[in-house]
Amino acid sequence: MGRALIGRLVEFGRLLRKAGPYVVLEVVLPGGTLFALLLYLHRSGQLRDLKVARALARAVNRAGSDTFDRLAYVWQPTARD
């Protein structure tokens, strides 16, 4: 029983080492799931195989800039009479 438990703990440790950067991105960054997915695709070499990568990058850029524009508008000081 002890060896089986140690084996499972070792497997769990490997899983944490592999998933660590992705989990941190998801937790820390807004929109982290998308960044984590892009990092995974880049590391696995599948990103260059995607023909829609440019369209995805444009959509992410557009969404980010739209969000920034909205936030910048909200944070502008109001005129006081």
Number of C-alpha atoms within 10 A of each C-alpha: 6 7 8 9 10 11 12 12 12 12 12 12 12 12 11 13 11 11 13 11 13 20 14 13 18 16 12 9 12 10 13 16 16 15 16 20 15 18 16 16 15 13 10 10 11 11 16 11 10 11 9 11 13 10 10 13 12 12 12 15 12 12 12 13 12 12 12 12 12 11 11 10 10 10 9 8 7 7 5 4 3
